[in-house]
Protein backbone atom coordinates (compact mmCIF):
# COMPACT_ATOMS: atom_id res chain seq x y z
CA UNK A 1 0.00 0.00 0.00
CA UNK A 2 1.54 3.32 -1.06
CA UNK A 3 1.02 6.70 0.51
CA UNK A 4 -0.83 9.38 -1.43
CA UNK A 5 1.40 11.93 -3.10
CA UNK A 6 1.00 15.61 -2.21
CA UNK A 7 -0.77 17.83 -4.68
CA UNK A 8 1.77 19.09 -7.18
CA UNK A 9 1.71 20.20 -10.79
CA UNK A 10 4.45 21.77 -12.89
CA UNK A 11 2.10 24.28 -14.54
CA UNK A 12 -1.51 25.37 -14.81
CA UNK A 13 -3.64 27.56 -17.05
CA UNK A 14 -7.07 28.98 -16.20
CA UNK A 15 -9.81 31.32 -17.32
CA UNK A 16 -10.12 34.05 -14.72
CA UNK A 17 -12.05 37.13 -13.69
CA UNK A 18 -10.63 39.88 -11.49
CA UNK A 19 -12.77 42.41 -9.66
CA UNK A 20 -10.64 45.52 -9.06
CA UNK A 21 -12.00 47.83 -6.37
CA UNK A 22 -11.05 51.02 -8.20
CA UNK A 23 -13.51 53.12 -10.23
CA UNK A 24 -11.84 53.05 -13.65
CA UNK A 25 -14.15 55.14 -15.82
CA UNK A 26 -17.27 54.40 -13.81
CA UNK A 27 -17.96 57.81 -12.29
CA UNK A 28 -17.47 60.27 -15.10
CA UNK A 29 -17.48 63.98 -14.34
CA UNK A 30 -19.45 65.94 -16.93
CA UNK A 31 -20.03 69.64 -17.37
CA UNK A 32 -23.50 71.02 -18.02
CA UNK A 33 -24.27 74.11 -20.13
CA UNK A 34 -23.43 76.48 -17.27
CA UNK A 35 -19.99 74.89 -16.79
CA UNK A 36 -20.93 73.28 -13.48
CA UNK A 37 -19.41 69.88 -12.86
CA UNK A 38 -21.79 66.97 -12.38
CA UNK A 39 -20.77 63.50 -11.31
CA UNK A 40 -22.88 60.70 -12.70
CA UNK A 41 -23.65 57.57 -10.72
CA UNK A 42 -21.34 54.65 -11.19
CA UNK A 43 -19.93 51.51 -9.69
CA UNK A 44 -16.80 51.35 -7.59
CA UNK A 45 -15.37 48.24 -9.24
CA UNK A 46 -13.84 47.30 -12.56
CA UNK A 47 -14.02 43.77 -13.92
CA UNK A 48 -11.12 42.25 -15.87
CA UNK A 49 -11.58 39.06 -17.92
CA UNK A 50 -8.72 36.93 -19.18
CA UNK A 51 -6.41 34.03 -18.58
CA UNK A 52 -3.96 33.35 -15.79
CA UNK A 53 -1.57 30.58 -15.00
CA UNK A 54 1.53 29.44 -13.20
CA UNK A 55 4.79 27.64 -13.72
CA UNK A 56 6.47 25.94 -10.76
CA UNK A 57 10.19 26.64 -10.42
CA UNK A 58 10.43 24.13 -7.55
CA UNK A 59 8.30 23.03 -4.58
CA UNK A 60 8.40 26.44 -2.90
CA UNK A 61 8.68 28.99 -5.73
CA UNK A 62 6.22 29.65 -8.53
CA UNK A 63 5.92 32.13 -11.40
CA UNK A 64 2.40 33.54 -11.81
CA UNK A 65 1.26 35.20 -15.03
CA UNK A 66 -1.89 36.55 -16.59
CA UNK A 67 -3.39 38.62 -19.38
CA UNK A 68 -6.68 40.46 -18.78
CA UNK A 69 -8.78 43.08 -20.53
CA UNK A 70 -11.54 45.51 -19.63
CA UNK A 71 -13.45 48.05 -21.68
CA UNK A 72 -13.56 51.77 -20.90
CA UNK A 73 -13.97 53.91 -24.02
CA UNK A 74 -11.56 51.49 -25.68
CA UNK A 75 -9.98 48.26 -24.50
CA UNK A 76 -7.52 48.42 -21.62
CA UNK A 77 -5.14 45.49 -21.12
CA UNK A 78 -2.97 44.40 -18.22
CA UNK A 79 -0.28 41.75 -18.12
CA UNK A 80 0.46 40.30 -14.69
CA UNK A 81 3.73 38.75 -13.64
CA UNK A 82 4.59 37.64 -10.09
CA UNK A 83 6.93 35.51 -8.07
CA UNK A 84 5.12 33.45 -5.43
CA UNK A 85 6.33 31.62 -2.34
CA UNK A 86 4.34 28.44 -1.80
CA UNK A 87 3.52 27.31 1.74
CA UNK A 88 3.81 23.64 2.64
CA UNK A 89 0.63 21.76 3.48
CA UNK A 90 -0.07 18.27 4.77
CA UNK A 91 0.37 15.63 2.11
CA UNK A 92 -3.28 14.73 1.62
CA UNK A 93 -4.65 18.28 1.61
CA UNK A 94 -5.31 19.46 -1.99
CA UNK A 95 -4.58 23.14 -1.17
CA UNK A 96 -1.58 25.27 -2.07
CA UNK A 97 -1.55 28.64 -0.28
CA UNK A 98 1.01 31.25 -1.36
CA UNK A 99 2.18 34.86 -1.09
CA UNK A 100 3.25 36.80 -4.17
CA UNK A 101 4.90 40.03 -5.32
CA UNK A 102 4.89 41.28 -8.89
CA UNK A 103 4.54 43.90 -11.57
CA UNK A 104 1.65 44.69 -13.93
CA UNK A 105 2.21 46.57 -17.19
CA UNK A 106 -1.01 48.29 -18.35
CA UNK A 107 -1.64 48.94 -22.05
CA UNK A 108 -4.19 51.32 -23.57
CA UNK A 109 -3.68 51.22 -27.35
CA UNK A 110 -5.31 54.06 -29.26
CA UNK A 111 -6.92 55.77 -26.26
CA UNK A 112 -6.66 59.57 -26.37
CA UNK A 113 -7.27 59.92 -22.61
CA UNK A 114 -4.84 57.28 -21.32
CA UNK A 115 -1.10 56.80 -21.73
CA UNK A 116 -0.27 53.88 -24.05
CA UNK A 117 1.87 52.16 -21.39
CA UNK A 118 1.84 52.31 -17.60
CA UNK A 119 3.00 50.21 -14.69
CA UNK A 120 1.60 49.05 -11.35
CA UNK A 121 3.17 46.91 -8.66
CA UNK A 122 1.20 44.39 -6.64
CA UNK A 123 1.42 41.92 -3.77
CA UNK A 124 -1.05 39.50 -2.29
CA UNK A 125 -2.02 36.07 -1.17
CA UNK A 126 -3.76 33.22 -2.87
CA UNK A 127 -4.75 29.60 -2.64
CA UNK A 128 -5.11 26.93 -5.31
CA UNK A 129 -7.42 23.96 -4.79
CA UNK A 130 -6.81 20.85 -6.86
CA UNK A 131 -9.64 18.64 -8.10
CA UNK A 132 -8.27 15.11 -8.68
CA UNK A 133 -4.86 16.54 -9.72
CA UNK A 134 -6.33 17.62 -13.08
CA UNK A 135 -8.46 20.71 -12.53
CA UNK A 136 -7.84 23.55 -10.14
CA UNK A 137 -9.55 26.61 -8.71
CA UNK A 138 -7.46 29.66 -7.90
CA UNK A 139 -8.49 32.43 -5.47
CA UNK A 140 -6.31 35.54 -5.07
CA UNK A 141 -6.40 38.77 -3.13
CA UNK A 142 -4.20 41.45 -4.77
CA UNK A 143 -3.10 44.80 -3.39
CA UNK A 144 -1.75 47.31 -5.89
CA UNK A 145 1.07 48.92 -3.93
CA UNK A 146 2.23 51.66 -6.25
CA UNK A 147 0.81 52.83 -9.53
CA UNK A 148 2.59 54.75 -12.26
CA UNK A 149 -0.56 54.69 -14.35
CA UNK A 150 -2.98 57.61 -14.49
CA UNK A 151 -5.18 59.52 -16.85
CA UNK A 152 -4.22 62.64 -18.76
CA UNK A 153 -5.13 66.08 -17.44
CA UNK A 154 -8.72 66.35 -18.70
CA UNK A 155 -9.94 63.53 -16.39
CA UNK A 156 -12.74 62.44 -18.73
CA UNK A 157 -12.57 58.83 -17.57
CA UNK A 158 -11.99 59.51 -13.87
CA UNK A 159 -9.21 56.94 -13.74
CA UNK A 160 -8.54 56.41 -10.03
CA UNK A 161 -6.21 53.44 -9.75
CA UNK A 162 -4.77 54.61 -6.45
CA UNK A 163 -2.05 52.99 -4.35
CA UNK A 164 -3.40 50.23 -2.09
CA UNK A 165 -6.38 49.56 -4.35
CA UNK A 166 -7.19 45.88 -4.06
CA UNK A 167 -8.79 43.20 -6.16
CA UNK A 168 -10.19 39.73 -5.77
CA UNK A 169 -9.77 37.21 -8.56
CA UNK A 170 -10.99 33.70 -9.19
CA UNK A 171 -10.02 31.29 -11.93
CA UNK A 172 -10.65 27.71 -12.97
CA UNK A 173 -8.30 25.76 -15.14
CA UNK A 174 -6.31 22.70 -15.98
CA UNK A 175 -3.09 21.39 -14.37
CA UNK A 176 -0.25 20.17 -16.56
Order of alpha helices (4+ residues) and beta strands (2+ residues): beta-beta-beta-beta-beta-beta-beta-beta-beta-beta
